Amino acid sequence: MVLFIIAVLSIVAFAIVLAKFWSLWRFRTHLSTLNQRIEPQLAEGNISVALGVCREYTSPLSRLFEAAIVYRDRGHSDLTRRLERLGGDVVAALESYLGVLAAVIGVAPMLGFLGTIIGLIRAFMSWEVMGDQITINILAGGIYEAMITTAAGLSVTIPYYLIYNHLTARVKRLTRLTEEHTETLVDMLTQAQPREPLSDAV
């Protein structure tokens, strides 16, 4: 039973890892595409075109950039404060399911140790019941179960712990990259005077 639970946790962790690598790659591509399309339009003062680019996507990142453009007349400090909440949504999207992966990493070895205890209990219970008739083969069965569950738990934890650290490092890099692009966008919007009025852009 313990081995079955560990196997299920391993499958869950594998699915999360695949999904996160895919989503982080898509986020990086999305961020790059948005900036390549938006910044030239803003540099030329084409506010409505830049807004249209943002509205082509439905993601926390595009909503963040759209809000920056819509509230561009608020001033640098006020605009930055308004974007903080939306920035939190972007970070939350980046970190999604990492908590579940961390839980799997923490639970798997404990389940392995639980299996070890259960196996040893069974071995000693067999010894108590059979007394002098106990054989090495009977004891070995319980000890084998104890060792295999520990190995299984650690086999899940060690690789996924390394992958988890890699993913969190990538999330931090993407968060910082998003902050840098947002700061650049805010600077462009608050320093430049667009040719299109706000009423036409919103």
Backbone as CSV, one residue per row, in Angstrom:
resi,resn,N_x,N_y,N_z,CA_x,CA_y,CA_z,C_x,C_y,C_z
1,MET,0.825,-1.204,0.000,0.000,0.000,0.000,0.865,1.262,0.000
2,VAL,1.897,1.257,0.830,2.789,2.417,0.890,3.491,2.619,-0.441
3,LEU,3.942,1.525,-1.038,4.607,1.623,-2.339,3.656,2.184,-3.399
4,PHE,2.401,1.793,-3.329,1.418,2.301,-4.284,1.251,3.813,-4.144
5,ILE,1.182,4.291,-2.907,1.030,5.732,-2.674,2.254,6.489,-3.185
6,ILE,3.440,5.927,-2.933,4.668,6.566,-3.421,4.674,6.617,-4.944
7,ALA,4.204,5.552,-5.577,4.140,5.526,-7.042,3.184,6.586,-7.566
8,VAL,2.045,6.740,-6.913,1.075,7.771,-7.320,1.683,9.161,-7.172
9,LEU,2.369,9.391,-6.061,3.022,10.684,-5.855,4.078,10.947,-6.920
10,SER,4.784,9.907,-7.309,5.795,10.061,-8.354,5.162,10.470,-9.677
11,ILE,4.023,9.876,-10.004,3.315,10.227,-11.241,2.820,11.664,-11.182
12,VAL,2.278,12.056,-10.031,1.810,13.437,-9.858,2.968,14.424,-10.035
13,ALA,4.096,14.118,-9.406,5.263,14.999,-9.517,5.746,15.093,-10.961
14,PHE,5.749,13.971,-11.656,6.200,13.956,-13.050,5.292,14.828,-13.918
15,ALA,3.989,14.717,-13.696,3.040,15.522,-14.461,3.239,17.010,-14.181
16,ILE,3.460,17.368,-12.909,3.680,18.773,-12.553,4.944,19.303,-13.208
17,VAL,6.005,18.504,-13.184,7.276,18.937,-13.767,7.122,19.192,-15.266
18,LEU,6.487,18.276,-15.973,6.270,18.474,-17.407,5.450,19.741,-17.669
19,ALA,4.378,19.919,-16.892,3.515,21.087,-17.077,4.264,22.383,-16.786
20,LYS,5.110,22.384,-15.758,5.830,23.601,-15.397,6.891,23.956,-16.425
21,PHE,7.618,22.970,-16.920,8.612,23.269,-17.955,7.929,23.870,-19.184
22,TRP,6.788,23.314,-19.559,6.033,23.818,-20.701,5.512,25.226,-20.432
23,SER,4.917,25.441,-19.264,4.330,26.746,-18.972,5.399,27.831,-18.840
24,LEU,6.543,27.506,-18.259,7.608,28.495,-18.123,8.214,28.842,-19.482
25,TRP,8.335,27.835,-20.337,8.822,28.106,-21.690,7.842,29.000,-22.434
26,ARG,6.539,28.713,-22.297,5.522,29.532,-22.956,5.522,30.948,-22.399
27,PHE,5.717,31.090,-21.089,5.743,32.419,-20.475,6.904,33.230,-21.031
28,ARG,8.089,32.612,-21.115,9.261,33.321,-21.633,9.023,33.753,-23.083
29,THR,8.445,32.861,-23.880,8.148,33.193,-25.275,7.110,34.302,-25.356
30,HIS,6.091,34.208,-24.513,5.020,35.213,-24.475,5.567,36.575,-24.080
31,LEU,6.421,36.605,-23.084,7.027,37.857,-22.625,7.851,38.497,-23.730
32,SER,8.654,37.684,-24.393,9.496,38.202,-25.472,8.658,38.727,-26.627
33,THR,7.602,37.972,-26.982,6.743,38.386,-28.097,6.022,39.695,-27.787
34,LEU,5.473,39.797,-26.583,4.766,41.023,-26.198,5.677,42.241,-26.277
35,ASN,6.874,42.110,-25.740,7.788,43.252,-25.744,8.219,43.630,-27.147
36,GLN,8.467,42.639,-27.972,8.881,42.933,-29.335,7.784,43.623,-30.134
37,ARG,6.526,43.346,-29.779,5.411,43.947,-30.508,4.949,45.267,-29.893
38,ILE,5.054,45.385,-28.564,4.513,46.564,-27.894,5.476,47.739,-27.915
39,GLU,6.720,47.511,-27.560,7.663,48.618,-27.385,7.842,49.466,-28.645
40,PRO,7.960,48.865,-29.846,8.065,49.739,-31.032,6.826,50.606,-31.242
41,GLN,5.657,50.060,-30.931,4.434,50.840,-31.083,4.386,52.004,-30.099
42,LEU,4.810,51.735,-28.874,4.835,52.812,-27.881,5.869,53.869,-28.245
43,ALA,6.994,53.428,-28.772,8.042,54.371,-29.165,7.544,55.309,-30.265
44,GLU,6.637,54.819,-31.108,6.079,55.639,-32.180,4.799,56.352,-31.760
45,GLY,4.332,56.098,-30.521,3.140,56.753,-30.028,1.843,56.101,-30.445
46,ASN,1.914,54.857,-30.931,0.708,54.146,-31.361,0.095,53.406,-30.177
47,ILE,-0.576,54.141,-29.323,-1.123,53.582,-28.089,-2.204,52.539,-28.360
48,SER,-3.127,52.864,-29.257,-4.232,51.939,-29.522,-3.743,50.631,-30.116
49,VAL,-2.702,50.696,-30.932,-2.134,49.472,-31.505,-1.499,48.624,-30.413
50,ALA,-0.768,49.275,-29.496,-0.145,48.553,-28.388,-1.199,47.900,-27.502
51,LEU,-2.301,48.619,-27.247,-3.394,48.040,-26.466,-4.024,46.848,-27.185
52,GLY,-4.158,46.964,-28.486,-4.706,45.863,-29.260,-3.848,44.617,-29.177
53,VAL,-2.542,44.809,-29.150,-1.624,43.671,-29.004,-1.844,42.994,-27.654
54,CYS,-1.954,43.791,-26.603,-2.186,43.222,-25.266,-3.486,42.438,-25.214
55,ARG,-4.520,42.957,-25.860,-5.836,42.336,-25.784,-5.974,41.109,-26.677
56,GLU,-4.949,40.820,-27.466,-4.947,39.579,-28.238,-4.720,38.365,-27.339
57,TYR,-4.177,38.617,-26.156,-3.838,37.529,-25.240,-4.723,37.620,-23.995
58,THR,-4.929,36.487,-23.377,-5.653,36.435,-22.088,-4.747,35.789,-21.056
59,SER,-3.897,36.580,-20.473,-2.946,36.077,-19.486,-2.662,37.180,-18.476
60,PRO,-2.201,36.821,-17.270,-1.845,37.849,-16.292,-0.792,38.814,-16.819
61,LEU,0.123,38.325,-17.648,1.178,39.175,-18.188,0.608,40.231,-19.138
62,SER,-0.280,39.817,-20.030,-0.868,40.786,-20.964,-1.758,41.793,-20.225
63,ARG,-2.445,41.330,-19.175,-3.270,42.255,-18.379,-2.386,43.264,-17.649
64,LEU,-1.214,42.826,-17.224,-0.268,43.730,-16.560,0.169,44.830,-17.514
65,PHE,0.549,44.461,-18.723,1.006,45.448,-19.694,-0.139,46.344,-20.161
66,GLU,-1.330,45.753,-20.289,-2.486,46.548,-20.697,-2.801,47.609,-19.644
67,ALA,-2.754,47.230,-18.361,-3.025,48.189,-17.290,-1.992,49.307,-17.282
68,ALA,-0.739,48.963,-17.566,0.302,49.985,-17.608,-0.005,51.028,-18.677
69,ILE,-0.505,50.556,-19.815,-0.812,51.489,-20.906,-2.063,52.310,-20.578
70,VAL,-3.095,51.649,-20.066,-4.364,52.336,-19.779,-4.174,53.432,-18.740
71,TYR,-3.378,53.151,-17.696,-3.202,54.114,-16.597,-1.887,54.883,-16.721
72,ARG,-1.427,55.077,-17.923,-0.121,55.710,-18.142,-0.075,57.164,-17.687
73,ASP,-1.271,57.821,-17.575,-1.297,59.233,-17.198,-1.269,59.436,-15.690
74,ARG,-1.138,58.353,-14.915,-1.190,58.468,-13.454,0.120,58.929,-12.835
75,GLY,1.172,58.934,-13.604,2.464,59.268,-13.032,3.226,58.012,-12.660
76,HIS,4.526,58.132,-12.607,5.389,56.968,-12.417,5.109,56.243,-11.108
77,SER,5.057,56.947,-9.998,4.881,56.308,-8.690,3.519,55.665,-8.553
78,ASP,2.472,56.404,-8.940,1.119,55.868,-8.818,0.917,54.689,-9.755
79,LEU,1.459,54.772,-10.952,1.340,53.682,-11.916,2.022,52.428,-11.396
80,THR,3.187,52.604,-10.800,3.913,51.457,-10.253,3.113,50.771,-9.158
81,ARG,2.474,51.551,-8.289,1.648,50.974,-7.222,0.455,50.214,-7.800
82,ARG,-0.155,50.775,-8.843,-1.299,50.112,-9.457,-0.915,48.777,-10.086
83,LEU,0.303,48.677,-10.529,0.745,47.466,-11.209,1.210,46.374,-10.243
84,GLU,1.378,46.725,-8.978,1.891,45.751,-8.018,0.963,44.543,-7.869
85,ARG,-0.346,44.788,-7.798,-1.290,43.674,-7.631,-1.281,42.754,-8.844
86,LEU,-1.306,43.361,-10.025,-1.268,42.558,-11.242,0.060,41.827,-11.366
87,GLY,1.121,42.466,-10.881,2.410,41.780,-10.869,2.380,40.564,-9.967
88,GLY,1.625,40.665,-8.850,1.464,39.513,-7.963,0.739,38.373,-8.650
89,ASP,-0.224,38.703,-9.524,-0.927,37.664,-10.283,0.026,36.949,-11.234
90,VAL,0.936,37.698,-11.826,1.918,37.097,-12.732,2.822,36.132,-11.969
91,VAL,3.291,36.569,-10.806,4.159,35.710,-9.995,3.407,34.463,-9.538
92,ALA,2.140,34.641,-9.145,1.340,33.495,-8.719,1.174,32.483,-9.841
93,ALA,1.005,32.979,-11.056,0.889,32.072,-12.200,2.197,31.319,-12.434
94,LEU,3.308,32.009,-12.266,4.608,31.359,-12.438,4.841,30.283,-11.376
95,GLU,4.389,30.552,-10.155,4.651,29.635,-9.047,3.588,28.556,-8.886
96,SER,2.570,28.553,-9.729,1.478,27.592,-9.583,1.992,26.155,-9.596
97,TYR,1.457,25.364,-8.684,1.729,23.923,-8.524,3.121,23.607,-7.967
98,LEU,3.960,24.617,-7.789,5.251,24.349,-7.166,5.070,23.926,-5.707
99,GLY,4.033,24.443,-5.047,3.745,24.034,-3.678,3.363,22.570,-3.598
100,VAL,2.607,22.090,-4.592,2.238,20.676,-4.627,3.481,19.817,-4.819
101,LEU,4.362,20.258,-5.713,5.605,19.517,-5.936,6.451,19.474,-4.671
102,ALA,6.510,20.586,-3.958,7.258,20.615,-2.698,6.646,19.660,-1.678
103,ALA,5.311,19.570,-1.656,4.636,18.650,-0.735,4.984,17.201,-1.063
104,VAL,5.013,16.874,-2.342,5.392,15.512,-2.752,6.810,15.201,-2.307
105,ILE,7.702,16.163,-2.488,9.100,15.972,-2.095,9.214,15.741,-0.594
106,GLY,8.384,16.417,0.179,8.435,16.248,1.623,7.772,14.977,2.111
107,VAL,6.678,14.579,1.450,5.902,13.423,1.915,6.528,12.101,1.494
108,ALA,7.092,12.034,0.305,7.611,10.761,-0.228,8.617,10.078,0.699
109,PRO,9.642,10.782,1.215,10.572,10.084,2.112,9.937,9.662,3.426
110,MET,8.969,10.469,3.912,8.288,10.081,5.144,7.465,8.817,4.941
111,LEU,6.850,8.689,3.769,6.131,7.456,3.462,7.101,6.278,3.374
112,GLY,8.287,6.549,2.826,9.301,5.497,2.769,9.704,5.029,4.154
113,PHE,9.879,5.968,5.059,10.229,5.608,6.442,9.071,4.883,7.124
114,LEU,7.842,5.307,6.796,6.675,4.612,7.331,6.653,3.163,6.870
115,GLY,6.952,2.964,5.594,7.029,1.603,5.081,8.105,0.799,5.763
116,THR,9.209,1.452,6.095,10.291,0.767,6.820,9.817,0.284,8.177
117,ILE,9.143,1.161,8.896,8.626,0.792,10.213,7.616,-0.352,10.109
118,ILE,6.708,-0.262,9.118,5.711,-1.318,8.943,6.378,-2.648,8.633
119,GLY,7.377,-2.632,7.772,8.087,-3.861,7.431,8.795,-4.474,8.622
120,LEU,9.434,-3.640,9.418,10.123,-4.154,10.609,9.126,-4.690,11.637
121,ILE,7.992,-4.012,11.767,6.963,-4.500,12.692,6.487,-5.881,12.268
122,ARG,6.261,-6.060,10.980,5.816,-7.367,10.493,6.869,-8.438,10.727
123,ALA,8.121,-8.073,10.544,9.187,-9.049,10.756,9.242,-9.480,12.223
124,PHE,9.144,-8.516,13.127,9.203,-8.858,14.555,7.930,-9.574,15.016
125,MET,6.787,-9.222,14.408,5.565,-9.938,14.752,5.654,-11.404,14.317
126,SER,6.228,-11.639,13.152,6.429,-13.017,12.695,7.369,-13.761,13.633
127,TRP,8.397,-13.062,14.090,9.343,-13.680,15.025,8.639,-14.043,16.326
128,GLU,7.776,-13.109,16.801,7.066,-13.361,18.054,6.104,-14.544,17.913
129,VAL,5.420,-14.649,16.802,4.433,-15.718,16.605,5.119,-17.076,16.435
130,MET,6.178,-17.109,15.651,6.813,-18.389,15.322,7.871,-18.811,16.334
131,GLY,8.375,-17.864,17.088,9.343,-18.192,18.126,10.593,-18.856,17.560
132,ASP,10.927,-20.016,18.104,12.142,-20.700,17.675,12.049,-21.241,16.253
133,GLN,10.843,-21.308,15.696,10.674,-21.840,14.357,10.887,-20.763,13.260
134,ILE,11.186,-19.570,13.687,11.409,-18.493,12.730,12.605,-18.817,11.846
135,THR,12.498,-18.456,10.590,13.601,-18.695,9.648,14.096,-17.366,9.078
136,ILE,15.256,-17.406,8.492,15.835,-16.207,7.874,14.956,-15.704,6.744
137,ASN,14.361,-16.630,5.990,13.522,-16.241,4.859,12.316,-15.426,5.313
138,ILE,11.710,-15.831,6.416,10.546,-15.103,6.920,10.949,-13.706,7.389
139,LEU,12.050,-13.628,8.125,12.529,-12.318,8.577,12.944,-11.445,7.398
140,ALA,13.561,-12.076,6.414,14.046,-11.308,5.261,12.904,-10.653,4.506
141,GLY,11.714,-11.298,4.487,10.575,-10.709,3.786,10.177,-9.363,4.370
142,GLY,10.075,-9.281,5.695,9.725,-8.018,6.335,10.808,-6.974,6.180
143,ILE,12.066,-7.420,6.311,13.185,-6.472,6.175,13.287,-5.963,4.735
144,TYR,13.024,-6.853,3.781,13.053,-6.464,2.369,11.999,-5.388,2.095
145,GLU,10.805,-5.594,2.633,9.748,-4.598,2.467,10.150,-3.272,3.085
146,ALA,10.799,-3.350,4.243,11.242,-2.134,4.916,12.246,-1.360,4.066
147,MET,13.223,-2.057,3.489,14.264,-1.402,2.716,13.743,-0.869,1.385
148,ILE,12.867,-1.619,0.723,12.397,-1.209,-0.602,11.538,0.045,-0.535
149,THR,10.757,0.198,0.509,9.941,1.405,0.627,10.794,2.637,0.905
150,THR,11.831,2.463,1.710,12.746,3.585,1.955,13.441,3.993,0.664
151,ALA,13.915,3.010,-0.079,14.576,3.302,-1.349,13.629,3.986,-2.324
152,ALA,12.382,3.521,-2.353,11.405,4.116,-3.268,11.131,5.577,-2.904
153,GLY,10.961,5.847,-1.617,10.712,7.214,-1.183,11.853,8.150,-1.526
154,LEU,13.071,7.700,-1.292,14.242,8.527,-1.602,14.430,8.679,-3.101
155,SER,14.086,7.646,-3.871,14.223,7.710,-5.325,13.284,8.753,-5.922
156,VAL,12.161,8.969,-5.275,11.248,10.017,-5.726,11.742,11.382,-5.268
157,THR,12.171,11.467,-4.037,12.519,12.763,-3.439,13.758,13.394,-4.060
158,ILE,14.827,12.627,-4.216,16.114,13.211,-4.629,16.044,13.873,-6.001
159,PRO,15.597,13.179,-7.063,15.569,13.861,-8.365,14.586,15.017,-8.420
160,TYR,13.423,14.854,-7.797,12.431,15.927,-7.859,12.823,17.109,-6.988
161,TYR,13.619,16.883,-5.975,14.140,17.998,-5.179,15.067,18.863,-6.032
162,LEU,15.928,18.203,-6.815,16.836,18.940,-7.706,16.044,19.683,-8.776
163,ILE,15.033,19.032,-9.335,14.208,19.673,-10.359,13.436,20.849,-9.756
164,TYR,12.939,20.672,-8.537,12.207,21.750,-7.862,13.094,22.987,-7.703
165,ASN,14.324,22.791,-7.287,15.244,23.919,-7.133,15.509,24.597,-8.479
166,HIS,15.621,23.783,-9.524,15.830,24.358,-10.862,14.624,25.188,-11.290
167,LEU,13.431,24.660,-11.044,12.216,25.379,-11.428,12.057,26.679,-10.646
168,THR,12.331,26.643,-9.349,12.208,27.867,-8.554,13.226,28.913,-9.009
169,ALA,14.411,28.463,-9.412,15.409,29.397,-9.926,14.929,30.027,-11.239
170,ARG,14.299,29.215,-12.086,13.760,29.752,-13.339,12.629,30.728,-13.080
171,VAL,11.790,30.437,-12.107,10.698,31.344,-11.753,11.257,32.678,-11.278
172,LYS,12.290,32.633,-10.459,12.899,33.877,-9.974,13.477,34.683,-11.130
173,ARG,14.143,34.006,-12.067,14.706,34.722,-13.215,13.611,35.354,-14.076
174,LEU,12.543,34.603,-14.309,11.448,35.141,-15.116,10.729,36.278,-14.398
175,THR,10.618,36.167,-13.075,10.006,37.250,-12.299,10.827,38.522,-12.422
176,ARG,12.135,38.370,-12.278,13.005,39.535,-12.396,12.978,40.111,-13.811
177,LEU,12.942,39.236,-14.811,12.880,39.688,-16.200,11.584,40.440,-16.463
178,THR,10.489,39.953,-15.903,9.201,40.633,-16.046,9.240,42.004,-15.384
179,GLU,9.850,42.071,-14.206,9.970,43.351,-13.510,10.774,44.346,-14.339
180,GLU,11.860,43.872,-14.953,12.692,44.761,-15.757,11.930,45.286,-16.970
181,HIS,11.197,44.395,-17.637,10.428,44.829,-18.805,9.292,45.770,-18.395
182,THR,8.689,45.504,-17.247,7.613,46.376,-16.784,8.156,47.755,-16.433
183,GLU,9.309,47.794,-15.784,9.925,49.082,-15.458,10.261,49.864,-16.717
184,THR,10.781,49.164,-17.722,11.076,49.821,-18.990,9.812,50.370,-19.633
185,LEU,8.744,49.564,-19.572,7.465,49.986,-20.137,6.920,51.206,-19.406
186,VAL,6.988,51.205,-18.096,6.506,52.337,-17.305,7.318,53.583,-17.622
187,ASP,8.627,53.437,-17.745,9.477,54.580,-18.081,9.100,55.159,-19.440
188,MET,8.865,54.276,-20.392,8.479,54.743,-21.728,7.155,55.493,-21.691
189,LEU,6.203,54.964,-20.919,4.870,55.541,-20.883,4.820,56.849,-20.120
190,THR,5.612,56.986,-19.082,5.555,58.188,-18.238,6.486,59.289,-18.722
191,GLN,7.488,58.937,-19.521,8.426,59.948,-20.002,8.068,60.453,-21.390
192,ALA,7.526,59.514,-22.204,7.194,59.912,-23.568,5.792,60.514,-23.626
193,GLN,5.556,61.337,-24.602,4.234,61.926,-24.829,3.640,61.268,-26.072
194,PRO,2.705,60.365,-25.892,2.139,59.682,-27.049,1.327,60.618,-27.936
195,ARG,1.257,60.261,-29.251,0.517,61.077,-30.185,-0.980,60.854,-30.079
196,GLU,-1.376,59.710,-29.519,-2.805,59.399,-29.409,-3.323,59.776,-28.032
197,PRO,-4.466,60.417,-27.914,-5.020,60.768,-26.591,-5.530,59.548,-25.862
198,LEU,-5.693,59.667,-24.542,-6.135,58.568,-23.706,-7.533,58.104,-24.113
199,SER,-8.419,59.004,-24.469,-9.793,58.631,-24.802,-9.847,57.722,-26.024
200,ASP,-8.910,57.846,-26.926,-8.879,56.989,-28.107,-8.276,55.639,-27.797
201,ALA,-7.447,55.566,-26.767,-6.717,54.338,-26.479,-7.530,53.371,-25.656
202,VAL,-8.400,53.874,-24.776,-9.115,53.017,-23.839,-10.432,52.568,-24.459
